Every structure is written in structure tokens, then in C-alpha cells.
Amino acid sequence: MSQNLQERISELQEQLRQGVISRREFLRYVTLLGVSLGAAEALAACAPKPTPTAVAPTAAPPTAAPPTAVPPTAAPPPTVAPTAPPPAAEKQALAGYMLRFNPAICTGCLICAVACADKWATEYFPEEAAKGVNLEFSRIRPMRSQYVDIINVCQDCRLIEWAEGSTKAPCEQVCPQGAISVVPEGQGKPGYTGMGYLNIDRDLCLGLDLCGRCLEVCEDQFGSGISFDPIEKKAQICTRCGGLPTCVEVCPEPGALLFVPLQTNGRYWAHQPEEFFELTYAKLYAERRDV
Amino acid sequence: MAELKGATGKIARVDLTTKKVTVVEPPEEVYKKFLGGEALGLYFMVAEGLIDPKVEPFSPQNMVQFMIGPVTGVAPNARSVIVTKSAYNFMTVTTSGGRAASELKFAGWDGIQVVGKSDKPVYIAVVDDNIEIRDASHIWGMSTEEAELELLKSVLAPNEYRESILTEADMTPEWAALRPPKGKGIGAKRLAAAWVIGPGGENGVWYANVITEGARAHGRYGAGAIVGSKNLKGIVIRGTKGHVLADKGKFLQLAREIQASEATNYFWRSFGTAGIGARCANSEDAFPIRNWQWGAWADPTVVKALEGPWMDAASFVKQMACPGCTLHCMYLTEITSKDPLMDGVVTDMPDWEAMGQVGGNLGYCELEGMTPSDPFTGDHWDLMEALAKTQYTTFLHDSNGLDYIEGGALLALLMELIQRNLITPADLDGINLKWGDVHAVDAIVKKIVRKEGIGAVLAKGTWETAKYFAEKKGKPEIMNYPSTGHRYGQPAHDVRGFDKDALEYVTVVRPCEHTGGGGAGFLKKDYPAAIAGQNTQATHNSLVICSFAAGNWAGKIAAMVQAATGWTDFTEDDVVKVGARAYALGRIFNLTTQGIKDPKKEWDTLFPHRWFYDPLPTGSGKGRVAYDGKPEVLYDEALPAYWKTRGWSEDKGVPLADTLKDLGIDDIAEPYAAKLR
């Protein structure tokens, strides 16, 4: 059965790759086969598209060469070194992924936070961002207690419908303004928001002085994934850069911070900072310690 | 004043006597001349009269400065520097990596200068502009690790905190029914960083240090003793203002280039300084073994216990980086030993200085009854115990807030004096301090920290201890054994083998410092190159960046300063000049504060007898001594030639009036220099 399923998925991937079916159709067929949406999106991402743009397969390629001149299995152009990462513009935004980090490998160098802060400050406060770098704009904050580095970032928790009455993120559920919501694929700003990840509408957010419910519920019951910008004090959450996370791209430590297919309900993965520190310390040094 | 970029233009002056905080705003020209860190700290020490011999190190008038520089913040390799008058009555300039340096910039300060003395233990809490002096009675007496953990949770930024407002009405009924009891609430983040002292600093041990992140130390010259003398346990900082830069794009681009080049450096990225032991020191015949009686083990198997690949295989748990650094040279370790005293203790590495000073130097690596000249007959578990002893002694010093370079020199001196029957265990309150005995080391270090019995004498460091015993026992030959330069412990680099030229230790302005730079120049007797190296290193300590990344920053320093500050006329020549100013001020400070009349007699020749008269017994440098056993060549030929190249007087090494004028520091320095000449 599983072999049949794999074969069927492979066929669908091939059809998607050749442009016979659209991405949306692929997702529909694959989920009909019993695969979760997140995993389906991951599978879709694993099927490389013939061209990065939505050019129909029958349309003439931009060059004068006839379409038959390029076999579908053609090797990538030899000018691209196999080890060189492709330019960010050519990278594909990934839906249904999660940030996975390994506190045993992370060195706490803050390079992710500097890049994140600079990117988002430039997006929302270009004048302020031109003057320098402020980590308070970062959605990802490596935190250090002695001998332990943990990454503090939204873990994309979800409530459980049959038990908790909702499938929303907890912060989304408690937001009185409806400012926190999932931005679906096809919407949002590419490279910033969308592809099924959370985002905060800054126009709707009341800010920390008036509200702060999102932070409170996150810290009380889940992790500590919400922060507030230092200027307007409005809420900030990791949007996974719409499926192209900058933090992962700049991280210098192989394996410390990964963007990988979502494995389970995010609720399971969230850690409160204190317990995360203490558990990691116990894991690394086989000893209990209160932080 | 025009708004500064890179630097903030503001230094907080905290008076612990009056409990008042004032803001010092040095003019832009002062920043341009001194940048920050070491040079700016020395500027204050001289310009504000702390150079005066009447200002006693432990007096409330002494000022202890926690300084950073214009690139500290989001630049790679952030470090901080503490500048003060040392317990040993010379200048303290001591640096450490760690996040507290960047955090201080983010809070909007270029430094914190602490004067006065609190009537009861306090700590300083910095959250942006808000600086509070808070009661520290609950953490006084704690180890550095415990105290720092307490401080880290004691401050929150305004944008991390508000009162609880969430009610069940904000949730679905099902969720509200399932919700666990509230309690953790807001304020769970841990984004602060702290500098703390341990019991050693509280009790005024002369070589106490200031620790951050559990195992990073502003290690040398007893900065912790001065902090402790003010009843100050530590400083905790949380900043939300960011790092203001003149040309952010350029700055980040250069930073990425530096980080990318660091990321290819698998010397540091593999083992940190632990790569030095076997690969350099033992082969250069410059490994401190048994108070430098040996520089190499005859059987190189022994050194395996203290080399990177072996230590990594045996004990490294996790690597840790300073802000923006991809070298991550610090490795945390957990000790595995059959001795319950040590087993399970968590510490760092040890890094190279500890491997030398509280490793080989204390005779930890040889089996019982063996000497470093004997073949090694043990197995890897014996090597594991040697490593465990070294790691435990590192922990002992870090945890109590002590410098293990000076501490290792002191313990090794005592062990050699026992070995030679120049003192007896009775002189050490019954502790038989034999080579390799970690339990005896544990006992004596705890006595030193508490200043209990003989500990009160030992707490003054290696040189004073040797003097005490030489007098008490009527044995002047004891003065042949302290491994000290300028009365302070010699680091784990020797001058008889192939590591360093003796002149480097003699001339470095931070007394007997191993990270002064210019090493290659000294070995080749190329004094202009050596001086350029020293000046550049002093500038690193003023920016403040790390010497491990010197090669990655080479050629980019002026560009980084320009991008940070907007001073487009700041060139690589200025980089060297900042360091030259620090050297001139430091030299004048050291001579003046000690009231030295004849530097050659009272200061510049205070180096180990062993350098010249005790040939290396084993290894690649077997039979070698420094300067062929002719100290007069070092002191009467090389040293004056070096001084001359610096533009200092050849008889006393005092910066000449023209030199001070060229450096633009004649206004503050010439009155003191004139008296010294």
C-alpha cells in the first residue's frame, strides 16, 4: 500500500514538475491520498518546477531555442557550482515548514537576530533602520543562560479543535483585534509574509500599552514568541519570512537552525524560556540547575 | 555636541558613596583620539588624576571603568575592557568577550565608571537610560555562576513587561476550562547580560577577576578586587536602543566579510585555544610544566591530555560564541573523573592559559612518582584524570572569580618551594602541596579565597608570597622561583624555547601580558614591526575586538571605524596611533603611580631568574635560556633600542615631549612625563 502511495505521489510530483497539473491540483490529489496538507506542501516543494515563473509548458522559452532542444532531465547549467547556494531570489518559498534548532550546535552568535532585526526594521521603520541596527526588531532572539544557548522564536503553536475549541494559534485566538492571522499562499509580501504562516497586522494591533494578550498567553502557557518593537510597541511575530527565512540563510553553524517540513502539531514543540534553559542544561550537562 | 555614531557619546559615572549617577560626555575629539576601551580608559586615568600615587588601589577614589568601543554592538567579536588601578598598583586593562559588551552599547552607553564605595553590597542594574543601584545582600558570597544567574533574571526592558490582563473571556470556553493555572505570566524572556565578581573579589584577593557568562573573564590584574572593594557584586544590563551607525550598509557588509572569513578558520572553530597545547607549546618547548622547570615532556604522549582533539573527544559538550563571532572559541565541558571531588563539575575547556597554568604547571599530567623527563606508562584513563584535574582547577578559579594565570603561577611557586624544601607544609597551615595533588590545590585555593590563615598572605599573589617566604625563612634564593614579570604571573608562553622573545614581556604595557601583539616582530628583532603589532593590539582593545580575529579584521579596521562613526578621515595610520597613545599613557601611568625613579632597577628588570639561568632540560629547545643567559643584552641593548624606536627616552623609557606632541596627548601626559624624565 505504502509503495503504491509513494509511486502515486511520485507520479503526481512528476506531473507537477512538468506542469501537467498545477500546484493547487497537486495538493488536492495528494491530500486525497491521505497525506496531511503540511506534508503535501512539502512534497510539492520537493518537485522542482521547470522554470521559476508560471510560464505554461507549451509557451516558447525566453530564448529562441525550440522547446524540444531542452530535455526535461537536462542537468543544471554548468556555470552553477554544485556547492554554491542559489541566490535568494531564486530560492523557493516553502509552505508547511517549521524552524528546527539544535541548542547543542547553536553558538549564540546573534547573527540570525541581527539579520532579522535589520530586515524587519527596514520594512516597517525605514528611517530608523537606516540609522543602525536594533535587535529589538528581531523576531528571533537567541537567549543565553550560562553554558546554554536557546533560540527564542514563535513555534507556531495551534490549539486543538476537539479539546480547545479552535485550531488557531493561541495568540491569534486571544487577539481582540483579529490582528494576528495566517496569511495564505498567494497573499502577503513574498519573502516577508504569506505561504500559510502567521503575521501581525500592525494597523490593527493595539500595542503593549493597551493590550499584550498575545504575549501573555504565549508566555503563560506556551513559549515566548511574541516581542514588541521599541518605537510603536506593537506586537511582532516570526512570519518565517513567508517561507524563506532569513535567519536560516545567515546562520553560520551547519545544523543549528533548519527550515524543515513540519513534523507535528507545533503545540508540542513550544518551550517556555526558563524550562527550555533548564532542560537543555540537564540534557547537555546531566545535572539539574535552576536559572 | 554633535550626535556621535558608532559610539553613543555617553559614559555613566556611578558614585557608590553618594548613590548618584552622572553622565560624562567626552568631546568628539577625545573619542577620535582614543576610540574607547583601553585607550579611552587610560585617558581618564591620567586626565582625572587617578595616576597620582596618592590614590590607593583599594581606596574609594580609585575608579573602575567598564568600557566598550565604537564598533562594539553589532560588529563581530564584541568585547569589553575594564580599566582601573590594579591591586598591584599598576594599570589594569583587562578584556573579555561576551554579550554584556554589546548590551551596554544597546543600552546607550560607551562605558560605566564606578567610583566611591557603597556601605553595603550592591549591584548596578542598567536598563537603557535607567541606572539603579540595588541591594546585593542576597547574592553576596555567591559563586560567579550563581550570582550571574540571579542577576540575569532581575531586569526586564519596558517592552517586555506589562501587568496581566488576560481573562477567560479572551479564550474559547473549552480552552479556558483546560487552561493550566496561571503563573508564569509575562516577563519570561532572558535578554540581559551581566558582569559579576566571585567570593575572591568580595574578599579582596589581589588577583580576583570579573566574570561573565560563567566562564569568560576580565582575567588579569585583579579588576575583581577593585570592584569588590567598592562593595559592588556586579552589573546587569539590558539595552533596547540598538547600535547607531553612520553607514549601516557598509558596516554590515564588512561584518559579513569578517564573519565569512572567520567561518573558514577551523583552528578556532574546532578546538578554540585548546589547539595550542600539543601542536605548538610542547613542540616549541614552551609548555609551562612544574613552574617552568620543564618546557616539554620527554614523552609527548603526556601532552595528549591537554590538546584539542583529545579534549574534544573526551569532554567538549558545546561551543559558545561572543556576539557576531563565528570562531566560537569557547567550549563547555563536563568533567568525568573517578574522583568524586571533580566528577560532574561543569566548566569551560580549559583554554590554553588554563591548560598551561593550572595544568602542566601544577604537575597534573605525570603519574605519581614520575617527572616530566620520564616515559609515560599510563593509559587514556590516566590522561583523562590529568584533564579532569586541569578542568577542576579552572573551575575553582572561575567559580571563585580568580585569575588562573596568576593563580597558577602562585600554586606552582608553592609546589616548587615544597619540592626544594625551601618551605614545609607547616608554612601552608599543614597543606602538603605536592605536584599533581588536586585536593591540596582545592584546599589552598579555598583558604586564599577566604583569606584564612596563610591564605591572607597568598591572596597578595605570587611575587608578594615569594617575598614573604624569603624573609620569613631567611632564604633569599626563594626569589629565584616566582614566575612573574613586573610582579605579576607569567602567562603560559615561555621565552627560552621557540614561543616568545623575552623583550615582548618586558615591553608590553599591560604588565607581563601574553596577548600584547608584535610577537613575530620581536622574534625577528624587527622593532618597528613589533611596535606596530603592539599598537594595533592596543587599538583592538580600544574598539573593542578580539585578538583571535585579528587576521580577519586586518586591513578592515579603519573602514569599520569609518562606517561606524562617519569619520571619513580615520585611516589605518590612525589605527596604529590610537595604540601608540595607549602605550605612552600606560607607560607613564605605571611609572608614576608606583613612584618609580629608576625604571631599570625598579620595574623593567623584574623578570624571572629562571629565564636566564635555568636551561630547558628536555624538548626541542633543550639547553636553551633566554638571551643566551645574558640579561644585560636584553636590558641594556634590546630594551633601549626598542624605546628609541618608540620615541621614548633610551635611559628610562619615558615618552619624549615631541613624541607626546605628535600623538596629541602632550596636554594630559607631558606634566607627568616631564617629572619622570
Interface residues (C-beta under 8 A of the other chain):
Chain A: P103 A104 T107 G108 C109 L110 I111 V114 A117 D118 A129 A130 K131 G132 V133 N134 L135 E136 R141 M143 R144 S145 Q146 Y147 V148 D149 N152 L159 A163 E164 G165 S166 P170 Q173 V174 P176 L208 D209 C211 G212 R213 L215 E216 V217 E219 D220 Q221 S224 S227 F228 D229 P230 K233 P252 E253 Q272 P273 E274 F277 L284 Y285 A286 E287 D290 V291
Chain B: K5 G73 V74 R99 S102 F106 E145 E148 L149 L152 K153 A157 N159 E160 R162 S164 I165 L166 D170 M171 T172 P173 E174 W175 L178 R179 P180 K182 G183 K184 G185 I186 G187 A188 K189 R190 L191 A193 E213 G214 A215 T240 K241 G242 H243 V244 L245 K248 L252 Q259 A263 V317 K318 Q319 M320 A321 C322 P323 G324 C325 T326 H328 L332 E334 G344 V346 D348
